[in-house]
């Protein structure tokens, strides 16, 4: 069995601004594994915080959860191809054929964010998400109010602060938005979220950055919702084990991308389709944030859903060996 990593650096169509900084490009590597029968499976490693250098990426690919996730995905791709079914059928006896997704709003201005929300709703999205905490509290409040006004009632709004607020600021902003029917705020502060949970009426979700963090939150019931990123947590199988345990204990689960290419996003889509429990919008409508890549096979969202690829395995391939 032969494998190779194919590095890439892909620009975002527009900068993605978060509470922890600004992203202008995504650096990672596709994993190509060929088995002894000539089948080819794909994975992806897109480490966070590797900086702009190929050397930093290479070091991150030597070991750790991103490398493990790439090999886990490629192995599942090959196994599902041998089975002759889409990958999700390896994870569940009755996966969903399509996955509800939220729109990620990237506009930083008040009017622009409202317009982007209205456009997302017109396209059929029923859930929108926006990053907060990169601007002053009053600016964040104004932007969320504009999104609520333009999106209309009945559209779920999610916020993500990336842990960038202190407790006082988080409570100031969230109390000002309690009447906006926010579905949840993700990581309003770094560390323990329970104080914010107790002191405001906006539901709180924990962005679990590792399997260890995830199991800690689930066992302590430290949040009513967890956000999991399988391509940063060692792969689909260990992440699914955590997600199922969370769901069985009454904790909601949202699967999100790490703003990687369609290879990793397709893997996360198969995972989301396999989860038990009520249907929930997942954070997987992110491939279009990147400039065009040589990956094919994953459909764009339609009316707020992404269909599972129908081909056996992962269902996506590289059009070219050159990134």
N, C-alpha and C positions, 0 to 999 in steps of 0.2 A: 504494500500500500504506500502510495507516494503522496506527499503534501507539500504545499508551498503557500507562503503569504504574499499577497500582491498589494503593496502599499498604495494609498491614494491620498490626495488632498483636494477637497472639493469646496468651492466657495458657496456661501449662502447667497441667495438672491438678494436679500437685504439683511443687515445685521440683526441678530437675535439678542435683545437686551434682557438680561435677567438681574435679579438682586445681587448676584455674585459676579457680574461682569458682562462683557459684550462678546458675542461669538461672530466672527467674520468668515471663518472656514472650518470645515470638519476634516480632521486627519484620522486615518485609521488604516485597516488592511483587510482585504478579503482573503479568506482561507479557501483554498481549492484542494480537495482530497479525492484521489482516484483510487478505487479499489481494484482488486485483482481481476475483476470481470469487466473492467473498463467503465464502470459507472463513475460519475463525478458528483460529489456532494460539496455544498458550499456552506461556509460559516463566515462570520465577520467579527473582528475585534476593533472596537472604536473606543480606546481608553479616554477617560476624562482627564483633563489637566495635564496633557502631555506636552503642551506648549506648541511651538511652531516648527520644531526641528525633527528631521527624520531619526536622529539619534535618540531623542526622547521616546519616540514611538517604538523604535526597535527595543529599547530597554523595557518598555511596558509590555511587550509581546513575549518576553522571555518566560514569564510565569505570572500567576495570579488569575483573578476571576474573569478578566476580559479574554485572555487566551483560553481558559477553560470553557467559556461560553461559546467561543468560535468552534472549538472541537466538538462540543456537545451538539451544536446545531448541525455541523457537517455530518456527524455520525447519525443523527436522526434523519437527515435528508437521505442518506444512503439506505438506511433501514426501511424508510417508507417507500423508497423507489423499489426495493426488493419485494416489499409487500404489495406494491401496485396501487397504493392509496395516498391521498394527501396526508401530510405529516400529522395534522390534528387527530387523525384516526388512531395514531399510536398512543395518544395521550388520553383519549376519551372514546367511549363506545358510541357516543351521539353528540359530536361537536356541532356547533352552530355553522351554518353555511355562509353567514356573513356576520360582521362584527360592527356594532355601533361605535362611532368615534366622535370625539369632540374636535371642534375647530380651535386651533391655537392662534390667538390674535397677537400680532407682533407690533402693531402701530403704537407709538409712544405718546402721541398727541391726543388730546381729549376728543376733538371732532373726528380725527382720523380713526381712533379706536371705535367710536360709535358707528362710523360708516362701515368699518370692517366687520363689526358685529352684524349690522343689517345685511351686508352682503352674504355672510356665512349663513344666516337664517334663510335668506332667499335661495341659497344653494341646497337647503334641506337639513342643515345641522340643527339638532335640538339641544346641544350642549356646547358652550364656548368656554375657553380658558384663557386667562391673561396673566402675564407676569407682573408682579408688583414689587415694591420696595427698592426700585432703582431710582425713584424720584422722591420728592418731598411728600409727606403724608397727604397734604391737601390736594396735590396733583393726582395722587393715586385715587383718592376719594372721588374727585371730579371725573376721572377717566372711567371708573367703575359705574358711577351714576349714568354717564353717557352711554355706556354699553347696555345697562339695564333699560334705559329709555328707548334706545334704537332696536334692541333685540326683542323687546316686548315681554309680556307676561308668559309664563309657561316654558320659557327657555332657561335651562340650567346654566348658571355661571359658576365657574371655578376660578379660584385665585391661587397663585403660587408665589410665595415670598422668598423661597430658597433659603430660609432661616436667617434673612438679613435684618429683620426688625429686632429691636430690643422689646422687652415685655410691655413697657409703657406705650411705645409707638404702635405695637400690634393691637393693643386694646383700644387705643385712640381710633385707629382706622376701622377696626372691625365693629366697634360699637356704632360708629357713624354709618355703617353699611348694614346694620342688622335688619333694616326694613326692606332691603333689596333682595331678600330670598336667595342668599348665596348658598350653593349646594355644599361647598366646603372651601376652606383655605388650607393650602398645603404648606407645611413647615413655616408657620408664622414667625417662629423663633428657632434658634439653634438649641439643641439639647431637649430637655424634658418639656413636653407640650401640655402636660396636664393642668398647669396653672391657667394657661390661656383657655383651655377647655372649660374650666370651672367658672371663669370670670366673664365670658361673653357667650352669646347665643349662636354664633356662627360655628357650624361643625368644623372640626379640625381633622386633617389627614396627615399622616406621617409618611414622608418620602424616605423609604428604607433603602439605604445605600449599600447594604451588604446583607447576606443571609443572616449573619449574627445579629445585626440590628433588627431585622425583620422578626426573627424568633423572639428577641427580647421584647419587642412591642406587643406581639401576639400573646406571649405568656403573661405580661403585665397588664394587658388590655390598656395600653397607653394611648390609644387613639381609636376612634370609631371607624376609621378608614385607613388602609395602607395603600401606598402607591409603589408598585414594584417595577423594576427595570431588569428584565431577564438577561439582557446582554451585558449588564454590569454586575450580575450576581451569580456567575458561574454557569448560566445556561438555563434552558427551558425546564429540564426535569427537576433540579433542586428548587427552582423558583415556584414551580407548580405545587410541589409538596408543601411549601410554606403557604401559598395562596389558598389551597384547599383547607389546610388547618385553620387559617384565618376565617374563611367563610363558614366553616363548621362551628366556629366559636362566636359567630355573630358579627365579625368585623368585615366590612366591605373591602373589596379589592379592585383597584384600577391598574391595568397594565399600560405602561408607557414606553416609548422609545427613548433612546439617548441621543436623538437627532442624528442617527447614523443613516446609512443608505438603505435601499429597499431589501437587501439581503437580511440584515438584522431585524428590520421592521416586519418582514414577512414571518420570521420566526416568532416574534412577539405576537403577531396576529394569530398564528396557529395556537399559541398558548392561550390567548384570550378566548378563542373559540371553544377551547376544551374545558373551560372552567364551569363548575356547577353553579346553581343559584340563579337569581333574577338577572335579566339582561341589564348591562351597565355600559355607558359610553367609555371607551378607552382612549388613551392619548397616543394614537398611532397615525394620525393624519398629518405626518410631518415630512414625508419624502419630498413634497413639492417645495419645501423651504430651501432645498439644495438646487444648485445648477444641475443640468441634465447629467446623468451618470450612465455608464454602459450596462445597467442592470435592467432586465426586462422580465415581465411575468406578473407583476403586482399591479392590480387595477387602482386607479385613482378613486377617492371617495365619491359616492353617488348618493344623494339624498341622506347624507349622514351615516352611511354604512360603507365598509370595504368588504367585497366578497372574498372568500378564501380562494387562492389559486386552485384550479381544478386538476392540474397535472400531478402525477405521483411525486411524492417527496415534498420538498420545500416549495417548489413551483416557480422559482425564479432562477435566472441564469445570467451570466455576463455575456453581453453581445460581443465583447472584444477582450483579448487578454491584456490590452494596454489600458490602464486606468486613465 
